[in-house]
Amino acid sequence: MALADAKRELEKAAVELTRLYQQELTTQGLVDSGKLRDSVKWVVIQTPQGYTLRMEALDYFTYLDNRYRITDNVFKSTGYARVQEQIAEAYNYIIIDQLDKI
């Protein structure tokens, strides 16, 4: 049960991270066709230890991120504080799951 709760919390965090990154691209005026913005997506990946988050985006996101500090701005945002809480809660569930196996 704890791992299902962890996945659910991480899925919430992934949705919020996706929204924050897309919003930052829009705020900085980096949206032309919308292809890059729409390609940005955070997904939950299952690992042997539980779950992790991974970002997917078109290749040129890396160039824009280096030039316009997109990730830095997202990490400094108030919205990211909520994401951190969701991630912390998810990993609490993973720890509980591991402790239950002892």
N, C-alpha and C positions, 0 to 999 in steps of 0.2 A: 504494500500500500504506500509506503514512504517513497518509493521510486516513482510511482505514478504521480504523487503529489509534487515531487521534484520536477518531473517533466512538465507538469502543468504550469508551475511557477516559471520555469525557463521559457516555455512557449509564450507566456505573457511578456516576459522580458524581451524576447525576440521580436514580438510585435511592436513593442515600445521602441526598441533600438532601431528597427526599420523605419518607424515613423520619424524618429529624431534625425536620422541621417538624411532621409528624404526632405525633411523640413529644412535642414541646414543647407542642402544643395539649392533649394528654392530660395531661401533667405539670401544666400550669397549671389543669386542671379546666375547660377551655373546650369540652368535648365534651358535647353534650346528645343530639342525635339521631345524630351522627356524620357528617351531610351535609357540613359544612364540612371536617372532618378528611379525609374520603374524597375531597373535591374537590381537595385540595392535591396537585399533581403537578408535578414539574419535567420538562421535555421538551427534547430536543436538536433544534435548528433549524439547517438548512443555510443558510449565507450565501454570498455570492460569494467571501469570503475563507476560508471553512472552515465552522466550526460555532460556535454559541453555545447558552447555556442560557436557558430562559424558564420562569417559574413560572406555572401556571394554578391558579386557585382561585375559589370563589364570591366575588362582589363584596364581601361584608361582611368578608372576611379583612382588607382594608385597614384598616377601622375597628378591628378587634381587634388588629391588628399595631401600630397607633399607640398604642392604649391599654395593651396588655400587653407590648409590646416583644418580640414573638415572634422576629422576625428578629435583633434584637440578641442575644438569648439563644442562638439557634442559632449565630450567628457567634462567640460566646464559648465554645462547647462544644468539648470535645476531639474529638468526632466530626467537627466542621467542619475540623479540621486535616487529617484524611484526605482530605476532599473537596478541599481546596486542593492537596494533592499530586496527586490525580487530574487536576484541571484543569490544573495546571502541566505534567504529563506529556502531556496531550492537546495543549496548545498547542506543546509541543516537537515533536510529530509534525507539526503544521501548519507550523511553521517549516521543518522538514526537507523537507516536501513543496514548499514555495515555493523553497527553495534548490536542490532537484533540478531545478527548471524553468529555472534560470539557465544 
